[in-house]
Amino acid sequence: MSENSQFIELKSSLNPKDYEKQDSSLKNSNNLNRNEANTYIEDLKLSFEYWHKKYLIKFIEIWQSIFNRRVFNFCKFTIQLGDILFFLSIVGYLVLSLLLCRKEKNSGEQTQFMLGVTIIFGCRNGLISYIFGLSFERAIFWHKFMAWVTLGLSANHWYHARGIVSGYMIGGVLSTFVIFSIEPIRRRFWEFFMKLHWLLICCMFVSCIIHEVGAGILAIGYFALDVICRIYTVKKYSNLSASIEIERAGDNVIKISMYRQNISFKGGQYFFIMIPKLSYFQWHPFSAFSAPHEEQLVFYVKQSGDWTQALFQLAGKQGKPATVRGYIDGPYGSHSISLERNKYQHFLCISGGIGITPIFSLIKSLNFQVREGRLVQNIHFIWVGRDESVIEKTLVEKQLKQLEIEDNKIGLRSFLHFTNNKAQSFVTQKQKQNQKNIQYSLSRPDFSVYFENMHKIAKMSQINLVGVVVCGPQQLIQTVENYASQYSKDGIRFDTHQEVFEL
């Protein structure tokens, strides 16, 4: 008897009601098993998210609190505990290798090691930046510093070792790297410098293979992985390439906007943008003005060079944007202090000029998190600049009022300082409106007043941490760092995260 006839006989021997009951039971059993499987998968996802939030993020927070702890300010650079630990580790390695190795061998090993470290610090995607909350600018500082150290060690290796052609090739590539990275030369020939960088990386890779520099080959492999991650990100967001809108938002400000879709980022992060109509080789970093929960991803760009001037000419008039093809890569910008959790409840958000974009993105993000249940008590937003169109045309005032209306749980106060006398009529007009939580001044800010006031607020609330976020020119950042160090006293500590695009 065939399997099919057996099935028919079995089916006919059953009472129709029994069969329907059995069939229904089987369906319910399958649905139950399916529901159990789905529940199990959801539980796994939730447990992973819980582990990620509670343990991994906590681990990173601990590293950040150690690595990014301010020690003192030196010239225009804030020395952090991580800088000292890293510098001492490098010196310790050099001393140990000198003591344990032969001259020719150890000089080559030192150069290899430093070359590898130099390359890794030049990568955008890196575990070092992620774990330690290292901003891209700070990583680039160490990248340039280690390049000089590598060149010095390379010269020492030439002195102790016999002359080999591949060794001279590496030395020549290193020398060219360092010469063109000197600030006046780099800024004068920026586009040439970036193209030359790619050519020299290829030359370095070939030279390292010939010279059998293992550390250099591995580091360049790490850099290649970084490039693959960038290509993947660009490809992932390529559906936005034909829908980027650019328009003039003032006499020298350009607004770039696109629908966010599946792009995830944190308030204050930045993206690299490339417009093929201007150049296929120029990727420029811009901070997002939007908050992560908003539908549109918006950037405000101020004219400051040939590329941004060409972008301004390409842009349409305000209210009539031009649509162009473009690509984005990001987000980037690790926060050096933990801005996402409840560690900080008081914030000083300080910006200069167009540096308002990442700061205001963060403020909107904090406001949204408060509506979702996060505890934030006070945010003092301070802006200083010459051009009132940065404030007027980016609609900051309107959005500030909107934030106050949406949620009164935050003590949000805004202080806008204009340093150009041409803005006098604009400031006078705003002062007459007598707005409660937005103050306009035709003067430079006295940061000691803001820091002293926040110090008193923190002490009264018995919360000893204040998060300071600053973006703008290097001089502004150094001033803020000095006051943060000065007012970290009496049990109150001002922890600073800074952003400056002076690469």
N, C-alpha and C positions, 0 to 999 in steps of 0.2 A: 504494500500500500504506500502510495506516495505521501510525502510530507503535507502536500496541499489537501489531499482527501482526508488525511487524519485530522487536520485542522477543521475541515467542514463538518466531519462527524462529531468532533468534540463540541463544536459550536451548536449543532442541531440538538445534541443531547441535553443542553442546558435550557433551563427555563428562561424565556426572553428577559424577564425581570431580573433573574440572577445574572444574566450576561451583562445587562446594562449596569447592574450594580458593580460587577467585577470590573467592567471597562472604566466606570467612573472612579472606582478605587485605584485602578492602575494610573489613571490620569492624575488623581490627587497625589499618589505616591511620587510620580515623576515631577510634579510641580513642587512637592515638598522637598525632594532631593535637589531640585534646581534652586529653590529658595535657600536651602541650607548651604549650597555651594556659593551662591551669591553673598549670603551673610558672612560666610567664612572669608571670602575675598575682601569684603568690606572691612571685616575685623582686622585682617592683615594690613590693609591700607591705613586704617586708623591707628593701629599699633606702631606702624612705621612712622607715620606723621607725628605721633606722640613722642616716639624715641627721638626723632629728628629735632623736634621743638624743645624737648626737655633736656636731652643729653648732649646732642651735637652742638646746638646753638649755645648751650651753657658752657660747653668746653671752649668754643670759640670766644665767648665773652670773657672767660678767664684769661685766655691768651692775650686778648686785646687789652684787658685791664693792666696786664703786666707789660706787654710789649710797647704799648702806646702811652705809658705813663710819662708825663713831662718831667724832666729833671732840671733843665735850665735852658735859657735862650742864648744863642751865640750868633752874633752878627744878624743875618736875616734868616737864620735857620734855627728851628726849635729842636733841641737835643732831647730825644726820648730814651727811655730805658732800653728799648729794643735796639736803638742805634748803638748804644754803648755795648750791649751784649753781642750784637753782630760784629762790631768792630774788634772787640776783644777776642772773639772766636777766630776771626781771620788772622789776627796777630799771633794768637796761640798756635794756630796751624802752621804758620810760617816759621815760628821759632822752633816748634817740635820737628818739623821736616828738616831744618838746618842741623839740628842736633843728631838726628837718627840716620840721615841719608848721606851718600857721597855727593860731592859738589856738583858734578855734571848731572847725575841722576836726579838729585833733589831739586836743582834749579829748573829742570824740565817738568817735574811733577808739580811744582808750585805754579808754574806758568799754565800748565794744563788745567789745574783746579780753578785758578782765577779766571781763566777764559770761559770755563763752563758756568761759573757763577755769574759772570758778566752777561752772557747770552740769556740765561734764565731770567735775570732781572729785567731784561728788555721785552719779555713776553707780556701780552695783554691778559691772557688767561693763565693764571698760576695759582697753585695751592698756597704759595707763600703769601700772596696778596689776600686770598680768601680767608685763611686761618688767622693771620695777624692783622687784618683790617688795614692793609697797606694801600694807600692811594696810588694811582698810576704815576702821579708826579713824583712822589717819594721813591717809588721803585725806579723811575728814570734817573733820579739823582744818584742812587746807588749803582745803577747801570753805568753811568758816566764815570763815577768815582772808581769803580772796579776796572774800567777800561784803562784808565791811567795807571793803576797798579799793575795790571797785566802787561802793559807796555814796558814798565820799568823792570818787571821780572823777566820779560822776554829779552831785554837788553843784557840782563845779568846772565841769562842762559847762553846767549851768543858769546859772551866773554869766556865762559867755562867750557863750552862744547866746541867741537870741530865744525867748520862751516859746511852746511848742507843747503842745497838749493831750495828745498821745500821749507826749510827753516827761515830762509830769507824771504820766501813768498809770504809766510805767515806774518813775519815782522813788517813787511811792506804794507800788507792789508791792515794790520793793527795801527800802524802809523797814519795811514790815510783816514781810517775811522776817527782817530783822536783829533787829527788836525781839523777835519771838517766839522767836528762836534763843538769846537770852540765857539762860544756864544755869538760874537759878532759875525763870524763866517757862516755859522749855521743859519742865523736869521736872514743874512743877506742873500744866501743861496739855498733857501729852504727846500724848494721843489727839487733842485739838483741834488741836494743832500739826501733826500728821501729815496730818489731813484738810485743814487750811488750806493746807498745802504744795501739795497737788494742785490745789486751786482757784487758788492764786496762780500756779502754773506755766501753767495755761490762760490766765489773765489776761496773764501775761508774754508768751506766744506771740502773742496777739492784738495787744498793744501793740507788740511788735517788728515785726510785719508792717506796722502803720499807720505806725510811725516809721522804717521801712526800716532796721532794725538787722540787717544780714546775718549777722554773727558770732553774734548771739543766736539767730537762726532756725536756723542750722546746728547750734549746740550743743543746742538743744531737739530738733532732728531726731535728733541723736546720742542724747539721752536717750530719745526715742521708740523708737529701735532697741534700747536697753537694756531698756526695758519689754517689747518684743516678745520679747526673749531670755528674760526672766523668765516671761512667759506660756507660751512654748514649753516651758520647763523644768517648770513646774507641770503643764502638759498631759501632758508625757512621763511624769511620775510619778503621774498621776491614778489609775492602777490601784491605788495604795496607799491611796487616800482613805478607803475603807471598812474598812480592816484595821489602823488605828492603835490600839494598846493603851496605856492609861494606868493606872498604879497608884501607890499611896503606898509610898514606899521609906523612910519614916522620919517623924518628927514634922513636918518641913517640907520634905521632898524628894519630888519626883514623878519616876517613871520612865516615859519614852515609848519605845515600841519598835514596830518594824515589820520585815517581811522586806525585805532589801536589794534583791533581784532585780537589776535592771540599773543600779543607782545606783553610780557610780564617784566616789571621793573620795580625798584623802590624809589621813594621820594628822594630827590637829590642826585640820582644817577645820571649818566650821560651816554650818548650814542655817537658813533662815527657815521658821518653822512657823506655820500659821494653822488654828485650830479654829473652823469656822462656828458651832458651838453657843455659843461665847463671843463671837465678833465676826468679821464678814467683812472688817473693815478693819485689824485688828491682826495684823501679821506680826512675830514675835519671833525674834531670832537665838539659837541654842543650838549649842554645840559637840558633835560626835559623841563618844560614849564608846567606840564600837566602833572596831575596826581595819578597814582596807579589805578584808581577806581574810575577815572574819567574815560569817556568813549573815544575822545580824540587825543592823539599824541602831538603836542605843540612845542615848538622851539622858537625862541626869539634870538636873532643874531644881529650883532652890531658890526657895521663896516669897520674893518681894521686892517685890511690887506687887499691884495689884488684879487684873490678868489672871492671874498665877501663883496667887493665892489662889483665884480662881474655878476654875482648872485643878485645884487640890488638892481642892476640894469635888466636882468632877466625877469625879475618879479613884476607882477601886475600891481595896479593901484589898489589902495586899501578898499576892501569890500568887493573887489573884482580880481580875485587871485588867478594867477597863471598856473596851469597844470603841467608838470614836467615829470620826466622819468628820473628816478633816483633810487639809491639803495642805502640801507642802514645796517650797521653792525653794532651789537651791544645787547644789553646794557653793560656798562663798566662803572667802576667807582665803588670800591669797598669802603664802608663807613668804619672809621678808626675807633668810634665809640658805638655802643649798642643803642641804636635809635628805634628799634622795632618793639622792644619789650618795655616793661614797667620800671626799668632801672632809673630813668630820669623822669621827673614830673615838672621840672622847671627848665625852660629853654630861653637862651639868648640867641636869636637868629639874625646874623649881621651880614649885610651884603653891600658891595660897591658897584655902581654902574649896572651893566648887564649881568653881573653876578647875582642879580635878584632871581634869575630863572631857577637854579636848583634850590635856593632858599625858600622861595614861595611854593615850589612843588612839595617840599618837605612840610611846610606849614599846612597846606591843604591835606596832605596825607595824615598828619597828626590829628587834624580836625575830624577826619573821617574815622580814624581809629577810636577817638573819644566817643563818637556816636555808636561804635560797635562795642563799647564797654571798657576801653582803656582809660586809665586815670592819668590825666595831665592837668596840672593846676594853673600854670602861667606860661605864656609865650610872649616875649617882648621882641618885636620885629623892628630892626633898625636898618634903614637904607641911607646911603650917602652917594651923591653923584652930581654931575654938572647939568645933565640933559633931562629936562622935565618930560620929554616925550617918552623916555623909558618908562616912566610911571603912568603918564597920561594915555599913551597909545597901547600899552599892554593891558589896560583895563584892570590894573592892580587894585585901584581904589574901589571899584565896583565889586570886585571879588572879595576884598577885605570886609566890606559891609555885608556881603552875602554870608560870609563865614560867621559873622557876629549874629546874624538873624537865625541861621541854621541851628546854632548850638551855643548856648550861653554858659556851658559848663567850663569853658576855658577862659582864663583872664587874658584875652588877646588884646595887646596894645601895640599900635604901630607908630613909629617915629621916623618921618621922612625928612632928610636934610639935603638942601640944595646949596651947592657951593658956587654957583654961577649967578652973578647979579642980574643976568638977563631973565632969570626965572622969578624975579621979584613980583611982577604982576600976577603970575600964576599962584605963587605962595600966598600973596595978600588976599586973593580971591578965595582960596581954600580956608584961610584963617578966619574969614568973615562967616563962613558956614558953621564955625564953632562945633566941630564934630567931636563927639565924646571920646572915642578911643583911637582917633587918628590925628596926629599932630604934625603940622608942617612948619619947617624952620628954614630960614635963609642963613644958614651958618654951618660950620663943621661940628660934628657931634663931640661932646665931652664924654668919652667912654667911661671915665671914672664914676660919673653919676649913675650910669646904667648898671655898672658892675656893683657899685655900692648898694644900690637899691635892690638888686637881685640877691645880693649877699644877705641883706636884712630879711627879705621875703623867705629865703631858704632857712634862715635861722629860726624865724618865727614858726614856720611849718614843721620844724624838726626833721627836715629832709636835707641831708648834707651834700647832695650831688646836684650840680647844675650842668646841663648839656649846652655847650657853646658850638654853634655851627656857623662858619664864616666862609664866604666866597667873594673874591675880588682881587685887586692888585696886591702884589707882594707886600707893599708898605702897610696897607690896611691889615693884612693878616698878621704881620709882625706886631703891629700896635695892639691888636686884639689878644695875641698870645702873651704879650707883656702884662696886660691888665689881668688876664686869666691867671697868670702866675702870681701877680701881686695880691690879688684878692682871694687866693686859695689859702685861707687861714681860719683860725678859730673853729676848726672842725669842718669847715665848708670847703668843698673842692670844685673847681671849674674845669671840666674835661672838654677839650677842644677837638673838633673835626674841621679840617680846612680843605678847601678846593681852590686851586689856582692853575690855569692852563699856560704856564710859562715853560714850555718844554724845550 
